[in-house]
Amino acid sequence: METDGRRTRGFIAQALIRALRGEAEASAGWLADVDPSAWIEQGQCLRLAAAAHERLCAGDWARFHELGSASLQELLELGYRTIVRVGDPEATFAALSVLWRASFSYGRAIADTDAWGVTIHVIDCAGVSELEGNLHAGWCLGVARLVGADCASMELRRRPWADASDEQVVRLHWRGRSPKRRPSMTPSTKHDSTISKLARAVG
């Protein structure tokens, strides 16, 4: 892959290298540990990702997302503990752009959370390949796992490599979440009874 100026933080490549330890051919030249805080050429990271997807995940993207999500634990060791709010996905995803910049040198990521999950928009990433887009998806899943969110499923709603979208959209659905109930505007039976008694007393 040609160098295009894109870089990925070392901890993402490091997780792939560790997973490929037993695949000598696939990880040739990468057996030494990578500094998790260093920046790695995106092309090099994608070569590792391609090997992991083919050899460890048997071409299964869901397994690849799980593999990629594990790397996000390193973010906590790089000084981002104050941004990652365990138990508070809304606050963490509100600062998603900061976590993205700590991981990738290109593009931007913003998120909209609700009671059912979170929708993540990866923008300003022209020419995103399928492999790169699924690396991003695993990263999104990893952020959710950091805050303790229980994800029931992932949906790739927009895929620039397949539908010519100008952004990648990843939707994570929470498990066991429900919308907050709004206060009812209908008076309760007890309240109705009290009003009736007052009306009779006045009458």
C-alpha positions as CSV (number, residue, x, y, z in Angstrom):
1,M,0.0,0.0,0.0
2,E,1.3,3.4,-0.9
3,T,2.0,6.0,1.8
4,D,-0.7,8.7,1.8
5,G,0.2,10.6,4.9
6,R,-2.4,8.9,7.1
7,R,-1.1,7.5,10.4
8,T,-2.6,5.4,13.2
9,R,-1.5,5.4,16.8
10,G,0.8,2.6,17.8
11,F,-1.5,0.9,20.3
12,I,-3.8,-0.1,17.4
13,A,-1.0,-1.8,15.5
14,Q,0.4,-3.3,18.7
15,A,-2.9,-5.1,19.4
16,L,-2.8,-6.6,15.9
17,I,0.8,-7.6,16.3
18,R,0.1,-9.4,19.6
19,A,-2.8,-11.2,18.0
20,L,-0.6,-12.3,15.1
21,R,2.3,-13.6,17.3
22,G,1.6,-17.1,16.2
23,E,1.5,-16.2,12.6
24,A,5.2,-15.9,11.8
25,E,4.7,-15.2,8.1
26,A,1.9,-12.6,8.6
27,S,3.7,-10.7,11.3
28,A,7.2,-11.0,9.8
29,G,9.2,-7.8,10.6
30,W,6.7,-6.8,13.3
31,L,7.7,-9.1,16.1
32,A,9.3,-6.3,18.1
33,D,6.8,-4.4,20.3
34,V,5.5,-1.1,18.9
35,D,5.5,2.0,21.1
36,P,1.7,2.4,21.8
37,S,2.2,6.2,21.8
38,A,4.0,6.3,18.5
39,W,2.4,7.0,15.1
40,I,2.4,4.2,12.5
41,E,2.0,4.6,8.7
42,Q,-1.6,3.7,7.9
43,G,-0.5,1.4,5.1
44,Q,1.6,-0.6,7.5
45,C,-1.3,-0.9,10.0
46,L,-3.7,-2.0,7.3
47,R,-1.3,-4.7,6.2
48,L,-1.5,-6.1,9.7
49,A,-5.2,-5.6,9.7
50,A,-5.6,-7.5,6.5
51,A,-3.5,-10.4,7.8
52,A,-5.6,-10.5,11.1
53,H,-8.9,-10.4,9.2
54,E,-7.8,-13.3,6.9
55,R,-5.9,-15.5,9.2
56,L,-7.4,-15.0,12.7
57,C,-10.9,-13.9,11.8
58,A,-11.4,-16.2,8.7
59,G,-12.8,-13.2,6.9
60,D,-15.5,-12.5,9.5
61,W,-15.9,-8.8,10.1
62,A,-17.7,-9.2,13.4
63,R,-14.7,-11.1,14.8
64,F,-12.4,-8.4,13.3
65,H,-14.4,-5.7,15.2
66,E,-13.9,-7.6,18.4
67,L,-10.2,-7.9,17.8
68,G,-9.9,-4.2,17.1
69,S,-11.9,-3.2,20.1
70,A,-9.4,-4.7,22.5
71,S,-6.7,-2.1,21.6
72,L,-8.7,0.8,23.1
73,Q,-7.6,-0.2,26.6
74,E,-4.3,1.5,25.9
75,L,-6.0,4.9,25.6
76,L,-6.4,4.9,29.3
77,E,-2.6,4.6,29.7
78,L,-2.0,7.5,27.4
79,G,-3.6,10.1,29.6
80,Y,-7.2,10.0,28.5
81,R,-8.8,8.7,31.7
82,T,-10.5,12.0,32.4
83,I,-12.3,11.8,29.1
84,V,-13.4,8.2,29.3
85,R,-16.3,8.2,31.8
86,V,-17.1,4.7,32.8
87,G,-20.8,4.3,33.1
88,D,-21.5,7.5,31.2
89,P,-21.5,6.8,27.4
90,E,-23.2,10.1,26.7
91,A,-20.4,12.2,28.3
92,T,-17.6,10.0,26.7
93,F,-19.1,10.1,23.2
94,A,-19.6,13.8,23.5
95,A,-15.8,14.1,23.6
96,L,-15.3,11.5,20.8
97,S,-13.4,13.9,18.6
98,V,-10.6,14.0,21.2
99,L,-10.3,10.2,21.4
100,W,-10.3,10.0,17.6
101,R,-7.4,12.4,17.3
102,A,-5.6,10.3,19.9
103,S,-5.9,7.4,17.6
104,F,-5.9,8.6,14.0
105,S,-4.1,11.5,12.3
106,Y,-6.8,12.0,9.7
107,G,-10.5,12.7,9.6
108,R,-12.9,13.4,12.5
109,A,-15.5,11.5,14.5
110,I,-18.6,12.9,16.2
111,A,-21.4,11.1,17.9
112,D,-25.1,11.3,18.8
113,T,-26.2,9.3,21.8
114,D,-29.7,8.3,22.8
115,A,-31.4,5.8,25.2
116,W,-31.0,3.0,22.6
117,G,-27.4,3.5,21.6
118,V,-25.0,5.8,19.8
119,T,-24.6,6.9,16.1
120,I,-21.0,7.7,15.2
121,H,-20.2,9.8,12.1
122,V,-16.6,9.5,10.7
123,I,-16.1,12.4,8.4
124,D,-13.4,14.0,6.3
125,C,-11.9,10.6,5.4
126,A,-11.9,10.5,1.6
127,G,-11.2,7.2,0.0
128,V,-11.9,4.9,3.0
129,S,-11.5,1.3,2.1
130,E,-13.6,-1.6,3.4
131,L,-10.7,-2.7,5.6
132,E,-10.1,0.7,6.9
133,G,-13.8,1.3,7.6
134,N,-14.0,-1.9,9.6
135,L,-10.9,-0.9,11.5
136,H,-12.8,2.3,12.4
137,A,-15.9,0.2,13.4
138,G,-13.8,-1.9,15.8
139,W,-12.5,1.3,17.3
140,C,-16.0,2.6,17.9
141,L,-16.9,-0.7,19.6
142,G,-13.8,-0.4,21.7
143,V,-14.8,3.1,23.0
144,A,-18.2,1.7,24.0
145,R,-16.5,-1.2,25.8
146,L,-14.3,1.2,27.7
147,V,-17.2,3.0,29.3
148,G,-18.9,-0.3,30.1
149,A,-21.7,-0.1,27.6
150,D,-23.3,-3.4,26.7
151,C,-23.6,-3.5,22.9
152,A,-26.3,-5.8,21.5
153,S,-25.3,-5.2,17.9
154,M,-23.4,-3.0,15.4
155,E,-24.8,-1.6,12.2
156,L,-22.7,0.1,9.4
157,R,-25.3,2.5,8.1
158,R,-23.1,4.2,5.6
159,R,-20.1,2.7,3.9
160,P,-18.1,5.0,1.6
161,W,-16.4,2.0,0.0
162,A,-19.7,0.5,-1.1
163,D,-22.3,3.3,-1.4
164,A,-20.2,6.3,-2.3
165,S,-21.2,8.1,0.9
166,D,-19.2,11.1,2.0
167,E,-19.1,9.8,5.6
168,Q,-19.0,6.5,7.4
169,V,-21.8,6.0,9.9
170,V,-21.6,3.4,12.6
171,R,-24.6,2.6,14.8
172,L,-24.1,0.8,18.1
173,H,-27.3,-0.6,19.8
174,W,-27.3,-0.9,23.6
175,R,-28.7,-4.0,25.2
176,G,-31.4,-3.6,27.9
177,R,-31.8,0.2,27.5
178,S,-35.2,1.9,27.1
179,P,-36.3,5.5,26.6
180,K,-36.9,7.5,29.6
181,R,-40.6,7.9,30.4
182,R,-42.0,11.4,30.3
183,P,-44.3,12.5,33.1
184,S,-47.9,11.7,32.3
185,M,-50.1,14.6,31.6
186,T,-53.2,12.6,32.6
187,P,-54.2,13.0,36.2
188,S,-54.2,9.8,38.3
189,T,-57.4,8.2,39.6
190,K,-56.5,9.4,43.2
191,H,-56.0,12.9,41.9
192,D,-59.3,12.9,40.1
193,S,-61.1,11.7,43.3
194,T,-59.5,14.6,45.3
195,I,-60.6,17.2,42.7
196,S,-64.2,15.8,42.7
197,K,-64.4,16.0,46.5
198,L,-63.2,19.7,46.4
199,A,-65.7,20.5,43.7
200,R,-68.6,19.0,45.8
201,A,-67.4,20.9,48.9
202,V,-67.3,24.2,47.0
203,G,-70.7,23.5,45.4
